[in-house]
Amino acid sequence: MMIVTQHLTKHFDDFVAVDDLNLRVEAGEVLALLGPNGAGKTTTVRMLTTVLKPTRGTARVAGFDIRQDPQAVRASVGVLTEDHGLYDRMKLEEYLDFFGQLYGIKPAQRGERIEELYTKFGLNQDLDRRIGEFSKGMRQKLSLARTLLHSPAVLLLDEPTSAMDPESARLVHNAIKQLRTEERSIIICTHNLGEAEMLADKIAIIRRGQIIAYGSPAQLRGQLLGPGEYLIQVRDPLDGRVLPLPGEIVITARGEDWFQYQAPDPAQINPLIINALQAANFNIIRVQEVERRLEAVYLQAVNSPGLQG
């Protein structure tokens, strides 16, 4: 287990930023941490990196306790924050070499690693420019390269594609996919729901410092949106014809030549529906699952008064 939090809590005077947070991230897993501004995402990351001390509770990161062994934790994580901390007067290689020395990487290995990273992120043409001349997207890519210098076991990425154009964002997404290994865990804090759905194995939705929903994208759809929905289109207009459906099937929408329904157990129910329609001389031309985007899951979670948080 790469990351485990136990009753992790942070107060700022009377404000509870993170409230009794229990979270587990397996080795080789990518977790997306979603939530509105002020929900506690960044505070959680800062505690996991030992920048902030918890008010109560603790966590283990890469096997090290954040309270008892903060130096080992910091050596095991790579952190991308919203505040990049770039040194504008330095050039790219100079900047990465400086941080490579701080990480204790030997000179020969530093050079190879720096070249590998600026090539990976498409910064080859910018070696002679000072960082102060970089665009927001270039600064973000350089910050991510710095985060990866020491090949950390845990990556904590806060808005990794913020301010990037689509091409640069795709490059970073591909890099994150390549970084997932059996020995590394990644937490991504993002407002980009498409990014979370694309990259994450598990999603945790946080509101007012508490986890209110947790699971894979498919699990969250089932928990928050109910059974999956399917659409069947037939060749001829329905014209009010009675559909020979099992009694437990709920029709959620209907058009001239199509209808949509919920299927709690599609592997069992869908063949029954198709066979019944064909027996009743309905000519089926299309059967498809209705796409339910993560945005609907997220909005249902953060706006539901019945969920904890």
N, C-alpha and C positions, 0 to 999 in steps of 0.2 A: 504494500500500500504506500503510494508516494505522498499523498496529502490526507491527513485526518485532522479534523477540528473537533474539539470536545467542549461544548457549552461556551464557545468563543463569544465574548461580549466586550463591547467598548462603549463607555459613557464619556461624553464631553459635558461636564457639569450636569445639568438636568436632562440633557438630550441623549437618548439611547440610539447610537448610530448602528450598532450591530447587537442583536439580542439573542443570546443563547443559540448560537449557530453550530449545528452539527452537520458535517459534510465529509464525504469520503471520495477521493479520486484515485482510481486504480492506476498502476503502472501501465503505460501504453494507451491511456484514455485521454480524450480531449473533452473538457467540460466547458460549456458556455454559461457564463453567469449573466443573467439578464435582469433588468429592473429599471424603473424610472430614475431620474436624477435624484440624488439624496437617499437612495434605497439602502446604501451601505456597501456597494460593490467595491469602491476604491478603498474604503476603510478596511474591508476584509483583506484585500491584497496587501495593504501596508502592514497589517498585523502578521500576515504570512511571511513577509520579507523582513520582519523584526524592526521596521521603521517606527511602528507604534507598538506599545506594550498593551496587552489586553487588560481590561478592568477585571475580568473574571474569565476563567477557562484557559485553555491552551490549545496548541496544535503541534503536530509533527509533520515536518516537511523533509522529504528525502531521508527519512529515518531519524531526523534530529528535532529535538524539542525547541520550540521558538523561545521559550523562557530560559531554559538551561544551557543551550548551546547556540546562541544567535550567530556567532561567527561561522560555524559549520553550515548553518542554514543559508547565510548570505553567500557562501562559497558554492552552494549547490543550486542556486536559483539564477535565472536570467529574467530581468524585469524590464518591461516596456511600459513607461508611464506616460500620462498626457503631457507632463512637463519633461521635455527630452533632456535638458541639461547639456546641450551641445555647446562647444567652445568655438564661437564664430570666427576667431582669428586663425584657428588651426586649419590645415588641409586634412583631407580625408584619411590618408595613410598615417599621418602624424597623430591624428586623434585616436584611431584604432590601435596604433602601436602604444600610445600612452596607457590606454585601458588594458591592453594585453600585458604590459609590465605590472600593472596593479593586480592583475589576476595571477601573476607569477608564471606566465607562459614563457618558455625559453625562446631566445631570439630567432633561431631557425624555424621553430614551429610557429612563432608569431607571424613571420613573413608569409609562410604558406597559408596560414589560416586567414590572414587579412586579404590576401589575393583571392582566395576561394570565396570569401563573403562579398567583397565588392563586385566580383564577377556574377555571383548568384543574384544579386539585387540590381544588376544593370547599371552600376556606377563607374564603369571602366573609363568613361569619357570625362569624368569629373575629378580626376586625381590632382590636377593642378589648380583647382579652384578652392578658395577659402569657403568654409562651411557657411559663413554669413551670406554667401551668394546663392545658397541652395534654395530651391522652392520648398514649400511645405511637404510635398510628397517625397522629395529627395531626402529631406531631414528625417522623415519618418522611416524611410528605408535604411538610412545610416544608423538611426537609433536601434532598429531591429538587428542590424549587423553587429553592433556593439553588444546587444543582449546575448547574442549567440557565440561570442568570441571564445568563451571557455567551455563550450559544449555542455551546458548545464543539464542536470537531470530533471529539473522542473522549470517550466516556462510560465510566467505570469504576464499576460499581454493585455494591456488596457487600451482598447480602441486601436487595434493594430493597423487598420487601414484608414484611419481618420485623415481627411484632407487629400486622399489619393485619387488620381484619375482611374478610370476602369482598368486600363492596361496595367498600371502599377499595382492596383489592388489584386488583380488576377495573379500577378507575379508573387505577391506576398501570400496569397491563399495557397498557391502551389508549393511555396517554401514551407508553409506550416504543415501541409499534408506530408511532405517529405521528412519533416522533423519528428513525426509521430513514430515512435519505436517502442518496443517492449520495455525499454529501460527509461522512458521519459514520459512525464505527464505534463499536460498543458491546460491552463485555465485562461479562457478568453473572456474579458469583459467587453461587451459590445452593445450598441444600440442597433446594429445592422442585423435584422432578424434573418435575412437571407444568408448572411455570412455564418450565423450560428447554425442554421439548418444544414448548410453545406459542410461545415467542418466538425461539428460536435457529435460525440457519441452520446453524451448525456447533457441535459439542460437543467439548470437550477434557476428558478425565477424568485427573486428576492424583493420583498416589499417591507418598508419600515424596519429593516434590519433582520427580518426573518425569512427563511425559505418557505414559500407558500406552495410551490409545485416543483417536483423533481422527477426526472426519468428521461428515457429516450424520446426523441420527437414523436415516434409512433405511440408510445405509452401516454404521453401528455395529450395527444389528440383524443385518445380513448377516454382518459380521465376527465378532460375538460369540455370536450365537444360531443361526447357520446359515441355510439357505434358508427363505424364507417358508412359512407353513403355511396351508392352506385346509380348509374344512369343507364337506362335501356332505351334505344331508339328503334322504332319499327318502320317498315317500308310505307305503310298506308296510314292515313289519319286515324286517330283513335275514335273520333266521333262519338264520344260518350260510351264506348263499349266497356263492359265490365271486365276488369283485369282478373284473371284466375290466379290470385296470389294467396299464399298461406295466410291464415288469419292474424298471425302475429306481426306481419310485415306492415311498417308504417310508411306511407307515401308522403314525401316531404315537398315535392313539387311535380307539376304536370304541364305538358305543352301539347301542341297539336299532334305530334307523332312521337312523343317521348314521355317518360316519367322517371322520377328519382325516388329512391327509397333507402331506408336504413337497414343494414345487414349486420346484426351482432356477431354472426358466425358465417362469413361469406363462403367459406369452403363448403359448408353444408347447405346453406340456403340458396346461393346463386344457381347451382345446377337444378334445384327443384323448381325455381321460378322459370328458368329457361325452358325446361321440359314442359311445364304447364302451359306456357305461352305458345310453344310450338304445337302442342296437342290441340290448342284452341285456334290454330291457323293464324297466329300472329307471325309475320315474317320479320325476324330480328335482323337488323343491319349493324347494330353497334351495342356493345356492352363495355362500360368503362367505369373505373373508380373516380369519384368526384374528388378533385384536389382540394385539400384543406390546409391552407398555409399556416405557418407558425405564427403569423401575425394574429390570426383569429384565436389561437391558443393563448398567446401572450395577453391580449386584451381581455379575454375571459378571466384569466388569472388575476391580473392586477385590478380589475374593476369589480371582482366578485366579493361582496361583503361577507360571504360565508366562509371564505378561506382564511386561515390563520394569518396574522400579520396586520 
